[in-house]
C-alpha cells in the first residue's frame, strides 16, 4: 500500500526562526511534490523534485530529496507570517499522486 | 491560459438532488483528475481520465459519475449524495498521465443537506 507520511502535523513557530518539515514515502517512484494550501483555497505548487540529491529553493523555502532514505524535507528559513498555511507533500507512485497528511504551519509574531 | 477553472465555487444540494460539477482547462493537457478533500485532510484521488478515457476509478461510490466529453472539459455528476460527501472537490490536469506538472483548480465547496 502506498504511504506518504509527514511530520509534524502541526507546527507553531516564531517569526525569524528556522524549521523543517519531513516527508517519508513508501514507493520506489522518486517523484516528489510540495504544495501549499491556504484555508478554503486550492493547492499551490511549490516544488517538484525528481532525482536523488535534488534541491530547490524559492524565497524562504527550500526542498530536498533523498531517494535512498525515501525522504524529502521542506526547510523554512527565518519564517514570516505570510508563510502560515498547510503544506502537503505528494509522491507520484503506482501511476497516481498521493498526498501526505499535511503540516499546518502557524507563524507567530 | 494556464488555469484550471471549476464551477460552481460553492454548491448546496439536498440528498435527492442531481447536480454537476464542471472543470475546464485550455492548456492542451490530456490527463484530468478529480480529488476529494475533507476538512483538515489531504486530497484523495477519485478519478483519472487520460485522453478522454477513464483510466483510474478509486472505488468511488456510483452516486459520483464522472464524464469527459472532450479534452478540455471534465464533469462530475452527483446524485443521491449523503451528508458525509460534503467536501472540497478539486479538479486537476497534467500534460499526460504520469507527467510531473499538475495544475489544480480552485475547487468546488459542496455541502449536502
HADDOCK unambig.tbl for C-alpha pairs under 7 A between the chains (distance, minus, plus):
assign (segid A and resid 41 and name CA) (segid B and resid 106 and name CA) 6.33 0.50 0.50
assign (segid A and resid 42 and name CA) (segid B and resid 104 and name CA) 6.87 0.50 0.50
assign (segid A and resid 42 and name CA) (segid B and resid 105 and name CA) 6.57 0.50 0.50
assign (segid A and resid 42 and name CA) (segid B and resid 106 and name CA) 4.71 0.50 0.50
assign (segid A and resid 42 and name CA) (segid B and resid 107 and name CA) 6.18 0.50 0.50
assign (segid A and resid 43 and name CA) (segid B and resid 104 and name CA) 6.24 0.50 0.50
assign (segid A and resid 95 and name CA) (segid B and resid 98 and name CA) 6.34 0.50 0.50
assign (segid A and resid 99 and name CA) (segid B and resid 42 and name CA) 6.05 0.50 0.50
assign (segid A and resid 99 and name CA) (segid B and resid 43 and name CA) 6.62 0.50 0.50
assign (segid A and resid 100 and name CA) (segid B and resid 42 and name CA) 6.61 0.50 0.50
assign (segid A and resid 101 and name CA) (segid B and resid 41 and name CA) 6.59 0.50 0.50
assign (segid A and resid 101 and name CA) (segid B and resid 42 and name CA) 5.59 0.50 0.50
assign (segid A and resid 102 and name CA) (segid B and resid 42 and name CA) 6.35 0.50 0.50
